[in-house]
Amino acid sequence: MKFKPPAWVGPLFGILLFSLAVWVLHHELAAYHLKDIVHQIRSISIARVALALLLTAAGYGVMTLYDFLALRYLKHLLGYGKIALAAFVGAAFSNNIGLSMIAGASVRYRLYANWGLSALEITKVVFFCTLTLWLGFLGLGGTVFFLVPLTLPDQLHLPAISIHLVGLSMTLPVAAYLLAGAFLKTPLRLRDWQIDVPGLRTGLLQLLTGTADWLLAGSVLIVLLPPVDGLSLPLILGMYLLAQLAGLVSQVPGGLGVFETTFLLLIGGRLPAETVMGALFAFRIIYYLLPLAVSALLLGGNEILLHRESAKKLAATYHRWSGPVVPPVLAFTTFIAGAVLLFSGATPALDHRLAWLRQAIPLPLLEVSHLVGSTVGMGLLLLARGIQRRLSGAYWITAILLGVGIAASLFKGLDFEEALFLGALLAALLPNRRFFYRHTSLLHQRFTPAWIAAIAMIVISAFWLGFFSYKHVEYREALWWQFAFNADAPRFLRASAAAAAVLLLFAVARLLRPAHHRPGKASEEEMQTVVRIVGSANATTANLALLGDKSFLINPQKNAFIMYGVQGRSWVAMGDPVGPQDAWPELIWNFREQSDRFGGWALFYQVTPDGLPYYLDLGLTLTKLGETARVPLEDFSLEGSHRKGLRYTRRKMEKEGLSLEILPADQAMARFDALKQISDAWLTEKNTSEKGFSLGRFSEEYLRWFDVAVIRKSDAIVAFANLWKGADNGEFSIDMMRYDPALAPGGVMDYLFIELMLWGQEKGYEWFDLGMAPLSGLADRSLAPLWNRLGGFLARHGGHFYNFEGLRQYKEKFDPVWEPRYLASPGGMALPLIFAHLVQLISGGIKGTIAK
């Protein structure tokens, strides 16, 4: 069995590396003050900044060739404008967030999926781009390390190795890749995977593109550093590449802290440390943060423009399609706002602004504002998770804290830049109230290891920044009680303690919350609640809750629930939540969080269009499964030429002595043995076994809940179906339809449908649900997703395995209204395994799947 490390191992490793980098950085900057670094940043000339911006633009322009080459390799035609957008946005997110195979892939998937690429094709694009990135690094790094005399500092505690040999070894994989492209003409096979190795020409283009990318990125930092004798450009480039390698290996987002520390150690005493840190800080802003801001604007604009139909529908389009985008973006900016307030509270105020405040406000107001600013910052770090999870309470508290933070920023040091940023975030947050509809506590939200690691890194950075800023101040106990306009260090100590107290209280409150357990069989009390809710449900599929093979997630109001089963990692909810629709969003999110808690995938099987916005908010992918046929009974009639076949079937069955009878549940149970004989004969004739989950099974425990429609021939029952009745005579349907192959004449099921529709019409029902036609209504166009194209092909040509097209044609004769049904699930490469889990769940495990 393959060992899978716990999810917290990676984030914990990142925290440890980041903490080590901060410690080394503190040691290297021991002789310098914060003001020295700020001075060095301001001393960078406008010309050097402009050249760095130009090189950054050129570097990101080269990155667009990654995707261009990948799509040419896949032979997928796409306009360069679209390619450039996806490549630029993906690269900006990858550079800042780290985990390039994940961060860049998610952005690319969002864009390329809308432009007709399948999940497999997008995966190939991401793999191709990652391969190009590493080819460039290995090629350029290997050459530089082999030719340039680069010395490793003792502080890295690395074994004594020759950088020249390392450089030579780095070029070997590049040479092997190019040789494979030149001489390997057949695809590589790895188990079920087939990989077409790009040819020599494509490989050379990959190498040149990747090399140009790394060369331009290193040049941005080079032009920000002042020229120094004995410090050649190739030498600086080698240091840059080695520092980037350390950042990539650490998996700390953007290599933050690790890259800077490694580069500072490598450059040693050749340049003053404050000069190097100033250049590195400017490099971080120009090459990382500025492209990220531009890419966020481009991505948001594309989401709106992509789905607009006309100028008049722009607002409606924004409301519909911005749901998956707005909360994550607001969560990210809320997290950044919290970090800004913590960093601001850890650094001294500007002297001239503090002098003005001395004349304008009393000292207590400044002291309180500083304390409040840091505690608000810590609160925003924690609330960002609630914003991401669309919590109504998190929305209101965040709005209040942003307002308080604006006032605190102004009164603690006239930090109007902070106030403007917080004000912009508040202005963006307030109009989007509609996205935050969940009424649950932040204490019950799961903080993933990655979230905890991100918060820990910000807190560690803020504390280090404060101690670095005031290291010239000798610590003594009296500092805690020193209050003065120029007493920045004491204010930092008090604010840090208050922020730490907020974090500690939140952690303790989460530890004391009720424990969550993996669900099991429903209790008697839960079943009573479920039965009551099913009895008031309009959708007849709610009756699947009575099968006895599901667990339930019931809301606190006990008026709605989700029924589900677990198979492998897949937590499968059967249909939409059962109950009033205003209870759906909270239940859907709670189900997602419950599955997350156990490392599972939340998916929703056979959902209706009514719930699609909620599933999109979860970031799930929608896969169309087919369409359900619903017959409007008010207009149903056997009159007219188009009903000639139905009239003939009814007359024929009546001549043979067939008739319909509706047996109440208690009378049906009295004839259970007779019904079982028919069921067993039907199963034998069909060479199949009982199913479950989304299909009813013949059992006394299940059938006792329902009236049963039986077809009699003379006195004997020859066919039956259990009735699902919706509330308020809105809809009714049937579940199991079984007949005796020896006694029932051909056409008995048609007769059953006809008689039931006439019976339902007489009883005042509005709809009769004929059930779903799998793979029905799937578009089979060249730009349709792969599943739709495959499903459309199977529907037309898969008659040897299952008569998909014939089933739809059979139901068409009743003139139904067709409504789509979807699977909402994680997308990409998880889909095949998810479908396998669904088959096992419905068939009762692997044995049931194999046994048909």
Secondary structure as UniProt FT lines:
FT   TURN            7..8
FT   HELIX           9..28
FT   TURN            29..31
FT   HELIX           34..43
FT   HELIX           46..74
FT   HELIX           80..97
FT   HELIX           100..114
FT   TURN            115..116
FT   HELIX           119..147
FT   HELIX           154..156
FT   HELIX           163..183
FT   STRAND          188..190
FT   TURN            191..192
FT   STRAND          193..195
FT   HELIX           200..224
FT   TURN            229..230
FT   HELIX           233..250
FT   HELIX           253..255
FT   TURN            256..257
FT   HELIX           258..267
FT   HELIX           268..270
FT   HELIX           273..283
FT   HELIX           284..289
FT   HELIX           290..306
FT   HELIX           311..313
FT   HELIX           314..321
FT   TURN            323..325
FT   HELIX           326..346
FT   HELIX           351..360
FT   HELIX           363..388
FT   TURN            389..390
FT   HELIX           392..413
FT   HELIX           416..429
FT   HELIX           430..435
FT   HELIX           442..444
FT   HELIX           449..469
FT   TURN            470..472
FT   HELIX           477..481
FT   TURN            485..486
FT   HELIX           488..511
FT   HELIX           524..535
FT   HELIX           540..547
FT   STRAND          551..554
FT   TURN            556..557
FT   STRAND          561..567
FT   TURN            568..569
FT   STRAND          570..574
FT   HELIX           581..583
FT   HELIX           584..597
FT   TURN            598..599
FT   STRAND          601..607
FT   HELIX           609..611
FT   HELIX           612..617
FT   TURN            618..619
FT   STRAND          621..632
FT   TURN            634..635
FT   HELIX           641..643
FT   HELIX           644..655
FT   TURN            656..657
FT   STRAND          658..663
FT   HELIX           665..670
FT   HELIX           672..686
FT   TURN            693..694
FT   HELIX           700..703
FT   TURN            704..705
FT   STRAND          708..713
FT   TURN            714..715
FT   STRAND          716..725
FT   HELIX           727..729
FT   STRAND          731..739
FT   TURN            741..743
FT   TURN            746..747
FT   HELIX           748..763
FT   STRAND          767..774
FT   TURN            775..777
FT   TURN            782..783
FT   HELIX           786..797
FT   TURN            799..801
FT   HELIX           804..812
FT   TURN            813..814
FT   STRAND          817..825
FT   HELIX           828..830
FT   HELIX           831..843
FT   HELIX           846..850
//
